[in-house]
Amino acid sequence: MALPWWKRPFDLIFSLLAILLLGPIMLFIAILIKITDRGPVFYTHERVGYKGKKIKVLKFRSMYPDADKRLKEILEKDPKAREEWEKTFKLKNDPRVTLIGKFLRKTSLDELPQFFNVLKGDMSIVGPRPVVEEELKKYYKEKAEIYKSVKPGITGYWQVEGRSDVEDYEERVRMDEWYVKNQSFWLDVKIILKTIKVMLTGKGAY
């Protein structure tokens, strides 16, 4: 499936404007993260992009520097947390998240650096949530090709219509599939406007 002709120009213009307008906020967040625990400002994680290409998704760091070690210990010691992680790839009460990180996640401000991913061409403003290879194999299965037919987005249909309140991962996959099959310029605009509303209310985020 070819990407819509308008998608790249729209992504470029929108991301450039966003970086210019939100630059001071991003700088303030970076300084705040650095002075609180002196760890790295950004966090990158490998995700699956368009046509299966591996991409490095950029975020403001919202977890402690030893988050991977903490996750391993949590999943080994807490069966309930392990069950939640296997079901949704998230933890609602995640002890790895810093105090500042909780605010960044609640408002989705931790994802602002992804505008640079969009400029690079690895992501779109609107698209399916970036996932890891394990998620594709475990949950998307035969629908993995649908996911890989578009670029993952900073925001998307699942993020505004269900977000973290959708506990059934299969439902998230169906929502991604619906977006890919129904994507249009005006749908993207509608999702962006809804994203702003969701960010202001913090609904469903953790």
Backbone as ProteinMPNN parsed JSONL, in Angstrom:
{"seq_chain_A": "MALPWWKRPFDLIFSLLAILLLGPIMLFIAILIKITDRGPVFYTHERVGYKGKKIKVLKFRSMYPDADKRLKEILEKDPKAREEWEKTFKLKNDPRVTLIGKFLRKTSLDELPQFFNVLKGDMSIVGPRPVVEEELKKYYKEKAEIYKSVKPGITGYWQVEGRSDVEDYEERVRMDEWYVKNQSFWLDVKIILKTIKVMLTGKGAY", "coords_chain_A": {"N_chain_A": [[0.842, -1.194, 0.0], [0.671, 2.142, -0.963], [1.835, 5.226, 0.441], [-0.346, 7.998, 1.158], [-0.336, 10.811, -1.083], [-0.339, 13.355, 0.069], [0.613, 13.061, 2.601], [3.423, 13.22, 3.43], [4.217, 15.986, 2.814], [2.402, 17.294, 4.53], [3.203, 16.269, 7.034], [5.82, 17.302, 7.217], [5.46, 20.147, 7.187], [3.78, 20.519, 9.423], [5.309, 19.418, 11.553], [7.595, 21.055, 11.524], [6.479, 23.577, 12.174], [5.491, 22.93, 14.706], [7.848, 22.367, 16.157], [9.081, 24.877, 16.104], [7.192, 26.441, 17.504], [6.896, 25.07, 19.925], [9.425, 24.858, 20.88], [10.624, 26.418, 23.093], [9.238, 25.263, 25.287], [10.062, 22.605, 25.117], [12.787, 22.918, 25.616], [12.718, 23.842, 28.26], [11.63, 21.571, 29.552], [13.689, 19.73, 29.074], [15.797, 20.848, 30.565], [14.693, 20.663, 33.128], [14.466, 17.872, 33.503], [17.165, 17.184, 33.457], [18.297, 18.522, 35.694], [17.046, 17.312, 37.83], [17.728, 14.544, 38.229], [20.101, 14.243, 36.967], [20.423, 12.442, 34.918], [20.249, 11.126, 31.501], [18.6, 13.24, 29.09], [16.993, 12.477, 26.967], [15.298, 9.536, 25.714], [15.688, 6.709, 23.789], [14.13, 4.216, 21.819], [13.979, 1.143, 20.125], [11.756, 0.626, 17.511], [9.228, -0.706, 15.248], [8.966, 0.379, 11.965], [7.767, 1.918, 8.915], [7.214, -0.409, 6.336], [8.478, -2.344, 7.81], [10.92, -1.435, 8.64], [13.443, -0.856, 11.081], [13.296, 1.584, 13.545], [14.483, 4.364, 15.53], [12.811, 5.599, 18.093], [12.232, 8.707, 19.549], [12.023, 10.132, 22.798], [11.244, 12.26, 25.622], [12.954, 11.445, 28.548], [11.186, 9.614, 30.883], [11.436, 7.813, 32.837], [13.379, 6.236, 35.475], [16.97, 6.026, 35.16], [17.78, 3.318, 35.381], [15.661, 1.79, 34.475], [15.05, -0.548, 32.927], [16.212, -2.619, 34.35], [14.757, -2.416, 36.707], [12.2, -3.075, 35.758], [12.515, -5.776, 35.061], [12.941, -6.908, 37.584], [10.49, -6.301, 38.817], [8.629, -7.766, 37.257], [9.482, -10.324, 37.785], [8.984, -10.624, 40.507], [6.345, -9.853, 41.007], [3.454, -11.267, 40.261], [0.955, -10.24, 39.444], [1.576, -7.802, 38.266], [3.105, -8.794, 36.182], [1.193, -10.174, 34.708], [-0.424, -8.03, 33.883], [1.421, -6.639, 32.311], [1.956, -8.472, 30.262], [-0.469, -8.476, 29.046], [-1.025, -5.842, 28.181], [1.367, -4.518, 27.686], [2.029, -2.426, 29.303], [2.185, -0.728, 32.511], [-0.024, 0.346, 34.919], [0.412, 1.532, 37.469], [3.293, 2.302, 37.49], [6.344, 1.78, 38.897], [8.742, 2.538, 37.856], [8.63, 5.008, 36.755], [9.507, 8.43, 36.941], [8.858, 11.3, 39.123], [8.545, 13.693, 37.668], [8.299, 12.47, 35.231], [5.784, 11.248, 35.413], [4.044, 13.405, 35.16], [4.762, 14.278, 32.589], [3.982, 12.09, 31.06], [1.248, 11.998, 31.595], [0.348, 14.262, 30.332], [1.264, 13.809, 27.828], [3.533, 15.109, 27.01], [6.005, 13.988, 26.965], [6.369, 12.936, 24.497], [6.972, 14.91, 22.69], [9.608, 15.222, 21.459], [9.389, 13.521, 19.305], [8.643, 14.86, 17.066], [10.947, 15.389, 15.722], [11.562, 12.871, 14.785], [9.583, 12.715, 12.886], [10.362, 14.743, 11.094], [12.692, 13.562, 10.171], [11.637, 11.504, 8.734], [10.904, 9.031, 9.629], [8.577, 8.734, 11.061], [5.044, 9.636, 11.188], [2.8, 12.43, 11.709], [0.242, 11.548, 12.366], [-0.772, 8.225, 12.927], [-0.517, 4.62, 13.428], [0.293, 3.562, 16.809], [3.743, 3.471, 17.64], [5.304, 0.309, 17.736], [7.02, -2.529, 19.233], [8.951, -5.263, 17.882], [8.212, -7.646, 19.129], [5.585, -7.153, 19.982], [4.273, -6.964, 17.52], [4.474, -9.595, 16.565], [3.171, -11.035, 18.588], [0.616, -9.876, 18.972], [-0.398, -8.461, 16.653], [0.023, -10.254, 14.587], [-1.218, -11.807, 11.757], [-2.045, -9.39, 10.837], [0.059, -7.741, 10.859], [1.256, -6.787, 8.557], [-0.486, -4.826, 7.727], [-0.107, -2.888, 9.659], [2.569, -2.24, 9.051], [2.287, -1.004, 6.633], [2.009, 1.685, 6.748], [3.449, 4.704, 8.184], [4.365, 4.789, 11.642], [2.692, 6.84, 14.115], [2.884, 10.023, 15.922], [0.579, 10.657, 17.22], [-2.694, 9.116, 17.106], [-5.555, 7.171, 15.935], [-6.234, 5.251, 17.916], [-5.049, 6.45, 20.158], [-6.632, 8.724, 20.65], [-9.267, 7.843, 20.697], [-9.393, 5.635, 22.329], [-7.04, 5.166, 23.882], [-5.056, 4.571, 26.806], [-7.115, 3.48, 28.227], [-8.178, 1.403, 26.884], [-7.981, -1.816, 27.453], [-7.867, -4.237, 26.215], [-5.738, -5.628, 24.024], [-6.222, -6.585, 21.492], [-8.323, -5.037, 20.634], [-7.05, -2.611, 20.313], [-5.454, -3.233, 18.131], [-7.424, -3.605, 16.194], [-8.362, -1.014, 16.024], [-6.142, 0.327, 15.003], [-6.044, -0.948, 12.525], [-8.46, -0.068, 11.432], [-7.916, 2.649, 11.143], [-5.828, 2.666, 9.213], [-7.149, 1.676, 6.982], [-9.005, 3.629, 6.536], [-7.815, 6.084, 6.367], [-7.416, 9.588, 5.831], [-6.945, 13.003, 4.767], [-8.629, 14.757, 6.19], [-9.457, 13.149, 8.275], [-7.055, 12.848, 9.652], [-6.675, 15.524, 10.488], [-8.866, 15.785, 12.198], [-8.175, 13.895, 14.169], [-5.849, 15.066, 15.192], [-6.899, 17.425, 16.342], [-8.509, 16.273, 18.298], [-6.52, 15.108, 19.781], [-5.262, 17.266, 21.02], [-7.269, 18.012, 22.804], [-7.376, 15.695, 24.395], [-4.815, 15.753, 25.505], [-4.994, 18.013, 27.125], [-6.868, 17.23, 28.993], [-5.799, 14.904, 29.971], [-6.901, 12.417, 29.873], [-7.073, 8.929, 30.201], [-4.328, 8.468, 30.118], [-1.15, 7.119, 31.123]], "CA_chain_A": [[0.0, 0.0, 0.0], [1.464, 3.377, -1.059], [1.427, 6.29, 1.35], [-1.072, 9.074, 0.468], [0.578, 11.831, -1.606], [-0.338, 14.547, 0.925], [1.069, 12.731, 3.955], [4.761, 13.736, 3.735], [4.206, 17.45, 2.923], [1.67, 17.657, 5.745], [4.068, 15.936, 8.176], [6.95, 18.241, 7.248], [5.005, 21.488, 7.562], [3.251, 20.486, 10.785], [6.392, 19.175, 12.519], [8.431, 22.259, 11.573], [5.751, 24.58, 12.942], [5.416, 22.473, 16.097], [9.168, 22.536, 16.773], [9.291, 26.318, 16.287], [6.287, 26.955, 18.525], [7.056, 24.36, 21.193], [10.84, 24.811, 21.226], [10.897, 26.863, 24.467], [8.708, 24.282, 26.24], [10.936, 21.435, 25.062], [14.032, 23.296, 26.282], [12.431, 23.874, 29.7], [11.487, 20.184, 30.0], [15.03, 19.128, 29.039], [16.547, 21.366, 31.718], [14.052, 20.118, 34.321], [14.863, 16.467, 33.614], [18.612, 17.123, 33.72], [18.666, 18.98, 37.031], [16.417, 16.511, 38.878], [18.508, 13.335, 38.571], [21.35, 14.303, 36.193], [20.466, 11.382, 33.919], [20.043, 11.606, 30.127], [17.352, 13.958, 28.838], [16.184, 11.725, 26.011], [15.279, 8.07, 25.725], [15.355, 6.152, 22.471], [13.765, 2.803, 21.85], [13.795, 0.614, 18.774], [10.395, 0.238, 17.133], [9.057, -1.135, 13.857], [8.415, 1.469, 11.171], [7.198, 1.659, 7.593], [7.76, -1.561, 5.621], [9.239, -3.186, 8.729], [12.212, -0.832, 8.975], [13.655, -0.563, 12.501], [13.526, 3.012, 13.767], [14.756, 4.774, 16.909], [11.808, 6.589, 18.481], [12.782, 9.626, 20.542], [11.114, 10.65, 23.813], [11.853, 12.762, 26.833], [13.04, 10.343, 29.513], [10.196, 9.722, 31.96], [11.742, 6.757, 33.8], [14.708, 6.248, 36.073], [17.976, 5.49, 34.229], [17.884, 1.852, 35.462], [14.276, 1.319, 34.329], [14.988, -1.918, 32.4], [16.541, -3.498, 35.477], [13.612, -2.364, 37.615], [11.103, -3.818, 35.144], [12.827, -7.197, 35.188], [12.72, -7.288, 38.983], [9.052, -6.218, 39.082], [7.945, -8.874, 36.587], [9.892, -11.565, 38.448], [8.474, -10.686, 41.884], [4.924, -9.502, 41.103], [2.669, -11.972, 39.23], [-0.118, -9.38, 38.965], [2.196, -6.847, 37.341], [3.526, -9.552, 35.006], [-0.023, -10.439, 33.932], [-0.815, -6.759, 33.265], [2.411, -6.322, 31.285], [1.77, -9.394, 29.139], [-1.754, -8.17, 28.416], [-1.093, -4.51, 27.584], [2.705, -3.937, 27.504], [2.078, -1.226, 30.136], [1.84, -0.868, 33.921], [-0.727, 1.564, 35.329], [1.177, 2.105, 38.574], [4.647, 1.895, 37.114], [7.333, 2.361, 39.812], [9.933, 2.983, 37.114], [8.405, 6.368, 36.271], [9.899, 9.497, 37.859], [7.791, 12.243, 39.46], [8.374, 14.544, 36.485], [7.848, 11.58, 34.17], [4.341, 11.029, 35.537], [3.391, 14.576, 34.579], [5.021, 14.274, 31.143], [3.152, 11.05, 30.443], [-0.159, 12.37, 31.746], [0.065, 15.303, 29.35], [1.888, 13.36, 26.571], [4.645, 15.986, 26.654], [7.213, 13.172, 26.771], [6.446, 12.552, 23.088], [7.279, 16.062, 21.838], [10.786, 15.037, 20.604], [9.097, 12.701, 18.13], [8.526, 15.725, 15.887], [12.209, 15.231, 14.997], [11.399, 11.614, 14.055], [8.745, 13.024, 11.72], [11.217, 15.472, 10.161], [13.624, 12.6, 9.589], [10.884, 10.649, 7.813], [10.641, 7.721, 10.234], [7.235, 8.714, 11.62], [4.075, 10.627, 10.723], [2.085, 13.071, 12.813], [-0.852, 10.636, 12.709], [-0.549, 6.848, 12.475], [-0.573, 3.657, 14.531], [1.299, 3.741, 17.839], [4.959, 2.689, 17.354], [5.379, -0.908, 18.547], [8.237, -3.326, 19.106], [8.789, -6.486, 17.088], [7.509, -8.651, 19.933], [4.163, -6.835, 19.948], [3.769, -7.322, 16.195], [4.362, -11.053, 16.47], [2.257, -11.579, 19.589], [-0.737, -9.331, 18.928], [-0.847, -8.106, 15.318], [0.034, -11.523, 13.842], [-1.406, -11.691, 10.302], [-2.33, -7.994, 10.522], [1.305, -6.984, 10.98], [1.529, -6.115, 7.285], [-1.316, -3.621, 7.698], [0.629, -1.915, 10.483], [3.798, -1.837, 8.363], [1.983, -0.335, 5.365], [2.037, 3.126, 7.008], [4.423, 5.09, 9.205], [3.763, 4.988, 12.96], [2.44, 8.253, 14.352], [2.985, 10.614, 17.26], [-0.757, 10.414, 17.741], [-3.43, 8.242, 16.201], [-6.958, 6.876, 16.235], [-6.311, 4.591, 19.221], [-4.664, 7.377, 21.215], [-7.693, 9.684, 20.972], [-10.561, 7.192, 20.887], [-9.355, 4.648, 23.405], [-5.825, 5.409, 24.646], [-4.702, 3.51, 27.749], [-8.322, 2.891, 28.804], [-8.449, 0.168, 26.145], [-7.119, -2.832, 28.048], [-7.797, -5.364, 25.291], [-4.791, -5.263, 22.957], [-6.84, -6.907, 20.2], [-9.124, -3.883, 20.261], [-6.101, -1.621, 19.815], [-5.073, -3.669, 16.784], [-8.571, -3.323, 15.316], [-8.423, 0.44, 15.843], [-5.062, 0.641, 14.063], [-6.463, -1.445, 11.207], [-9.514, 0.821, 10.941], [-7.304, 3.901, 10.694], [-5.078, 2.438, 7.972], [-8.092, 1.47, 5.88], [-9.884, 4.784, 6.367], [-7.045, 7.317, 6.519], [-7.654, 10.695, 4.908], [-6.434, 14.273, 5.283], [-9.545, 15.311, 7.186], [-9.419, 12.277, 9.457], [-5.848, 13.23, 10.388], [-6.944, 16.812, 11.139], [-9.792, 15.501, 13.292], [-7.422, 13.202, 15.22], [-4.952, 16.06, 15.805], [-7.72, 18.285, 17.196], [-8.907, 15.474, 19.46], [-5.31, 14.888, 20.566], [-5.082, 18.461, 21.851], [-8.258, 17.91, 23.875], [-6.954, 14.601, 25.279], [-3.632, 16.215, 26.229], [-5.424, 18.977, 28.134], [-7.621, 16.535, 30.057], [-5.004, 13.797, 30.498], [-7.766, 11.23, 29.936], [-6.582, 7.628, 29.757], [-2.865, 8.383, 29.994], [-0.327, 6.749, 32.273]], "C_chain_A": [[0.884, 1.255, 0.0], [0.939, 4.409, -0.074], [0.686, 7.37, 0.576], [-0.117, 10.2, 0.078], [0.725, 13.028, -0.674], [0.349, 14.325, 2.267], [2.417, 13.372, 4.297], [4.799, 15.265, 3.791], [3.508, 17.934, 4.197], [2.533, 17.422, 6.982], [5.205, 16.947, 8.327], [6.53, 19.618, 7.75], [4.558, 21.517, 9.027], [4.371, 20.33, 11.813], [7.316, 20.384, 12.639], [7.771, 23.355, 12.399], [5.702, 24.212, 14.421], [6.739, 22.686, 16.824], [9.453, 24.012, 17.049], [8.452, 26.86, 17.443], [6.548, 26.343, 19.904], [8.501, 24.272, 21.654], [11.141, 25.259, 22.648], [10.407, 25.878, 25.53], [9.607, 23.053, 26.283], [12.264, 21.714, 25.775], [13.852, 23.297, 27.795], [12.327, 22.457, 30.272], [12.849, 19.499, 30.076], [15.857, 19.566, 30.247], [16.011, 20.762, 33.011], [14.464, 18.666, 34.559], [16.322, 16.365, 34.045], [18.955, 17.504, 35.149], [18.057, 18.13, 38.148], [17.208, 15.257, 39.233], [19.795, 13.2, 37.757], [21.507, 13.163, 35.182], [20.264, 11.957, 32.525], [18.676, 12.244, 29.945], [16.421, 13.139, 27.957], [16.313, 10.218, 26.204], [14.916, 7.607, 24.324], [15.072, 4.665, 22.595], [13.507, 2.329, 20.433], [12.366, 0.136, 18.57], [10.359, -0.179, 15.675], [8.364, -0.016, 13.082], [7.843, 0.996, 9.849], [7.962, 0.555, 6.877], [8.682, -2.412, 6.494], [10.599, -2.642, 9.11], [12.3, -0.544, 10.467], [13.999, 0.919, 12.656], [13.786, 3.282, 15.251], [13.792, 5.907, 17.26], [12.332, 7.394, 19.669], [11.697, 10.114, 21.495], [11.919, 11.378, 24.885], [11.852, 11.614, 27.835], [12.065, 10.582, 30.662], [10.43, 8.67, 33.044], [13.136, 6.948, 34.394], [15.706, 5.612, 35.105], [18.089, 3.966, 34.232], [16.521, 1.185, 35.306], [14.18, -0.13, 33.856], [15.26, -2.942, 33.499], [15.368, -3.562, 36.451], [12.436, -3.164, 37.075], [11.312, -5.316, 35.307], [12.546, -7.693, 36.596], [11.235, -7.304, 39.332], [8.325, -7.431, 38.509], [8.287, -10.222, 37.215], [9.218, -11.741, 39.811], [6.968, -10.488, 41.999], [4.128, -10.142, 39.969], [1.565, -11.101, 38.619], [0.407, -8.368, 37.944], [2.614, -7.552, 36.057], [2.325, -9.839, 34.098], [-0.482, -9.176, 33.2], [0.124, -6.406, 32.113], [2.217, -7.193, 30.046], [0.49, -9.084, 28.36], [-1.722, -6.861, 27.635], [0.26, -3.877, 27.252], [2.826, -2.6, 28.248], [1.781, -1.603, 31.581], [1.186, 0.43, 34.367], [0.018, 2.273, 36.454], [2.626, 1.673, 38.423], [5.682, 2.567, 38.021], [8.61, 2.818, 39.126], [9.838, 4.446, 36.707], [8.77, 7.403, 37.336], [8.708, 10.424, 38.13], [7.495, 13.17, 38.284], [7.824, 13.714, 35.329], [6.352, 11.324, 34.208], [3.564, 12.185, 34.922], [3.556, 14.585, 33.063], [4.144, 13.25, 30.437], [1.678, 11.415, 30.479], [-0.573, 13.377, 30.684], [0.585, 14.962, 27.955], [3.021, 14.267, 26.111], [5.945, 15.21, 26.445], [7.418, 12.811, 25.303], [6.791, 13.71, 22.149], [8.525, 15.868, 20.965], [10.53, 14.206, 19.351], [8.826, 13.543, 16.885], [9.813, 15.665, 15.06], [12.227, 13.902, 14.239], [10.587, 11.829, 12.782], [9.565, 13.764, 10.665], [12.166, 14.531, 9.431], [12.943, 11.692, 8.573], [10.567, 9.28, 8.364], [9.214, 7.588, 10.739], [6.349, 9.73, 10.909], [3.48, 11.328, 11.945], [0.982, 12.14, 13.307], [-0.573, 9.258, 12.117], [-0.7, 5.896, 13.645], [0.522, 3.946, 15.564], [2.531, 2.914, 17.504], [5.057, 1.481, 18.286], [6.706, -1.621, 18.319], [7.915, -4.607, 18.334], [7.978, -7.545, 17.828], [6.004, -8.421, 19.928], [3.548, -7.217, 18.607], [3.506, -8.82, 16.093], [3.269, -11.604, 17.383], [0.814, -11.136, 19.396], [-1.251, -9.026, 17.519], [-0.926, -9.331, 14.405], [-0.138, -11.286, 12.333], [-1.719, -10.255, 9.879], [-1.092, -7.12, 10.638], [1.612, -6.207, 9.703], [0.7, -4.84, 7.132], [-0.625, -2.518, 8.486], [1.834, -1.369, 9.719], [3.552, -1.103, 7.043], [1.924, 1.185, 5.509], [3.148, 3.428, 8.01], [3.722, 5.216, 10.557], [3.65, 6.481, 13.256], [2.695, 8.716, 15.782], [1.643, 10.462, 17.964], [-1.509, 9.552, 16.737], [-4.846, 7.981, 16.684], [-7.111, 6.225, 17.604], [-6.035, 5.572, 20.346], [-5.801, 8.319, 21.613], [-9.041, 9.024, 21.249], [-10.562, 6.185, 22.037], [-8.25, 4.905, 24.395], [-5.619, 4.285, 25.653], [-5.909, 2.898, 28.437], [-8.71, 1.603, 28.083], [-7.48, -0.906, 26.632], [-6.943, -4.041, 27.145], [-6.899, -4.981, 24.119], [-5.386, -5.559, 21.586], [-7.694, -5.746, 19.704], [-8.229, -2.779, 19.718], [-5.66, -1.957, 18.398], [-6.192, -3.356, 15.793], [-8.676, -1.824, 15.028], [-7.324, 0.91, 14.886], [-5.458, 0.237, 12.649], [-7.527, -0.518, 10.601], [-8.899, 2.108, 10.412], [-6.612, 3.715, 9.344], [-6.023, 2.342, 6.785], [-8.955, 2.698, 5.594], [-9.145, 6.123, 6.411], [-7.371, 8.324, 5.415], [-7.098, 11.962, 5.553], [-7.317, 14.791, 6.411], [-9.629, 14.447, 8.428], [-8.195, 12.612, 10.307], [-6.05, 14.542, 11.147], [-7.842, 16.606, 12.358], [-9.067, 14.84, 14.461], [-6.487, 14.169, 15.937], [-5.726, 16.968, 16.759], [-8.164, 17.541, 18.458], [-7.713, 15.219, 20.378], [-5.062, 16.058, 21.515], [-6.031, 18.42, 23.046], [-7.847, 16.843, 24.894], [-5.753, 15.017, 26.118], [-4.013, 17.159, 27.362], [-6.14, 18.322, 29.295], [-6.812, 15.426, 30.703], [-5.759, 12.496, 30.567], [-7.071, 9.986, 29.385], [-5.094, 7.48, 29.664], [-2.228, 7.925, 31.281], [0.987, 6.225, 31.77]], "O_chain_A": [[1.746, 1.408, 0.866], [-0.258, 4.458, 0.21], [1.049, 7.645, -0.568], [0.811, 10.511, 0.825], [1.787, 13.649, -0.625], [0.636, 15.28, 2.988], [2.544, 14.004, 5.346], [5.365, 15.811, 4.738], [3.971, 18.865, 4.855], [2.592, 18.27, 7.874], [5.51, 17.39, 9.435], [7.171, 20.185, 8.634], [4.914, 22.428, 9.775], [4.384, 21.026, 12.829], [7.773, 20.706, 13.735], [8.423, 23.99, 13.227], [5.854, 25.075, 15.286], [6.757, 23.132, 17.971], [9.999, 24.359, 18.096], [8.94, 27.64, 18.261], [6.432, 27.022, 20.924], [8.785, 23.684, 22.698], [11.852, 24.552, 23.363], [11.069, 25.677, 26.548], [9.883, 22.52, 27.358], [12.799, 20.84, 26.458], [14.715, 22.817, 28.53], [12.867, 22.173, 31.341], [13.13, 18.772, 31.029], [16.535, 18.751, 30.873], [16.786, 20.392, 33.893], [14.773, 18.28, 35.687], [16.667, 15.549, 34.9], [19.818, 16.875, 35.761], [18.501, 18.213, 39.294], [17.349, 14.933, 40.412], [20.491, 12.187, 37.838], [22.597, 12.946, 34.652], [20.12, 13.172, 32.383], [17.704, 11.831, 30.578], [15.209, 13.112, 28.173], [17.282, 9.71, 26.767], [13.935, 8.074, 23.745], [15.701, 3.957, 23.382], [12.889, 3.034, 19.635], [11.838, -0.653, 19.353], [11.343, -0.025, 14.952], [7.311, 0.475, 13.488], [7.484, -0.17, 9.688], [9.191, 0.571, 6.815], [9.557, -3.114, 5.987], [11.357, -3.303, 9.822], [11.344, -0.043, 11.059], [14.885, 1.436, 11.975], [13.358, 2.516, 16.115], [13.94, 7.032, 16.783], [12.809, 6.836, 20.658], [10.596, 10.466, 21.072], [13.118, 11.147, 25.041], [10.861, 10.894, 27.956], [12.111, 11.617, 31.326], [9.716, 8.634, 34.046], [13.951, 7.716, 33.883], [15.329, 4.749, 34.313], [18.45, 3.372, 33.215], [16.25, 0.152, 35.919], [13.32, -0.873, 34.33], [14.619, -3.991, 33.564], [15.029, -4.632, 36.957], [11.75, -3.853, 37.83], [10.38, -6.041, 35.655], [11.981, -8.77, 36.781], [10.766, -8.191, 40.045], [7.506, -8.05, 39.189], [7.48, -11.151, 37.181], [8.916, -12.862, 40.221], [6.369, -10.911, 42.987], [4.121, -9.632, 38.848], [1.272, -11.207, 37.428], [-0.216, -8.111, 36.914], [2.496, -6.988, 34.969], [2.429, -9.756, 32.875], [-0.881, -9.239, 32.037], [-0.318, -5.932, 31.066], [2.304, -6.708, 28.918], [0.382, -9.389, 27.172], [-2.312, -6.764, 26.559], [0.311, -2.825, 26.614], [3.627, -1.745, 27.87], [1.204, -2.656, 31.853], [1.771, 1.502, 34.212], [0.23, 3.484, 36.394], [3.112, 0.794, 39.136], [5.885, 3.778, 37.935], [9.47, 3.426, 39.763], [10.844, 5.061, 36.353], [8.385, 7.266, 38.498], [7.683, 10.344, 37.454], [6.335, 13.402, 37.945], [6.995, 14.184, 34.549], [5.716, 11.195, 33.162], [2.555, 11.979, 34.247], [2.605, 14.866, 32.334], [3.625, 13.508, 29.351], [0.944, 11.174, 29.52], [-1.703, 13.351, 30.196], [0.38, 15.723, 27.009], [3.43, 14.207, 24.952], [6.879, 15.715, 25.822], [8.517, 12.424, 24.907], [6.892, 13.511, 20.938], [8.515, 16.31, 19.816], [11.355, 14.187, 18.438], [8.783, 13.012, 15.775], [9.783, 15.866, 13.846], [12.834, 13.807, 13.173], [10.853, 11.221, 11.745], [9.477, 13.452, 9.477], [12.413, 14.681, 8.235], [13.589, 11.173, 7.663], [10.017, 8.441, 7.65], [8.688, 6.48, 10.84], [6.823, 10.567, 10.141], [3.643, 10.869, 13.075], [0.804, 11.961, 14.512], [-0.188, 9.137, 10.954], [-0.989, 6.336, 14.758], [1.561, 4.512, 15.224], [2.391, 1.755, 17.115], [4.908, 1.623, 19.5], [7.416, -1.355, 17.35], [6.752, -4.974, 18.164], [7.163, -8.249, 17.232], [5.229, -9.376, 19.877], [2.432, -7.735, 18.558], [2.464, -9.255, 15.603], [2.535, -12.518, 17.009], [-0.111, -11.915, 19.625], [-2.413, -9.299, 17.216], [-1.818, -9.437, 13.564], [0.701, -10.638, 11.707], [-1.665, -9.936, 8.691], [-1.179, -5.897, 10.53], [2.159, -5.105, 9.755], [1.134, -3.888, 6.484], [-0.561, -1.369, 8.048], [2.088, -0.164, 9.74], [4.496, -0.634, 6.408], [1.804, 1.898, 4.512], [3.717, 2.516, 8.61], [2.593, 5.702, 10.614], [4.41, 7.288, 12.72], [2.719, 7.918, 16.719], [1.585, 10.174, 19.159], [-1.013, 9.29, 15.642], [-5.275, 8.505, 17.711], [-8.002, 6.589, 18.371], [-6.707, 5.539, 21.377], [-5.923, 8.677, 22.785], [-9.871, 9.59, 21.962], [-11.601, 5.919, 22.641], [-8.471, 4.871, 25.605], [-5.98, 3.143, 25.369], [-5.771, 1.908, 29.155], [-9.484, 0.804, 28.61], [-6.304, -0.905, 26.267], [-5.977, -4.791, 27.291], [-7.251, -4.116, 23.317], [-5.087, -4.859, 20.618], [-7.781, -5.501, 18.501], [-8.601, -2.087, 18.77], [-5.511, -1.066, 17.562], [-5.931, -2.896, 14.681], [-9.037, -1.42, 13.922], [-7.554, 1.79, 14.056], [-5.236, 0.981, 11.694], [-7.494, -0.223, 9.407], [-9.302, 2.607, 9.362], [-6.796, 4.525, 8.436], [-5.734, 2.865, 5.708], [-9.566, 2.795, 4.53], [-9.776, 7.177, 6.483], [-7.571, 7.972, 4.252], [-6.815, 11.982, 6.751], [-6.822, 15.211, 7.457], [-9.849, 14.961, 9.525], [-8.281, 12.658, 11.534], [-5.65, 14.663, 12.305], [-7.604, 17.183, 13.419], [-9.315, 15.183, 15.617], [-6.345, 14.102, 17.158], [-5.26, 17.249, 17.863], [-8.188, 18.111, 19.549], [-7.866, 15.124, 21.595], [-4.698, 15.861, 22.674], [-5.644, 18.754, 24.166], [-7.953, 17.055, 26.102], [-5.67, 14.681, 27.299], [-3.419, 17.109, 28.439], [-6.047, 18.778, 30.435], [-7.082, 15.038, 31.84], [-5.324, 11.561, 31.239], [-6.554, 9.983, 28.268], [-4.615, 6.458, 29.173], [-2.671, 8.269, 32.377], [1.847, 5.85, 32.566]]}, "name": "protein", "num_of_chains": 1, "seq": "MALPWWKRPFDLIFSLLAILLLGPIMLFIAILIKITDRGPVFYTHERVGYKGKKIKVLKFRSMYPDADKRLKEILEKDPKAREEWEKTFKLKNDPRVTLIGKFLRKTSLDELPQFFNVLKGDMSIVGPRPVVEEELKKYYKEKAEIYKSVKPGITGYWQVEGRSDVEDYEERVRMDEWYVKNQSFWLDVKIILKTIKVMLTGKGAY"}
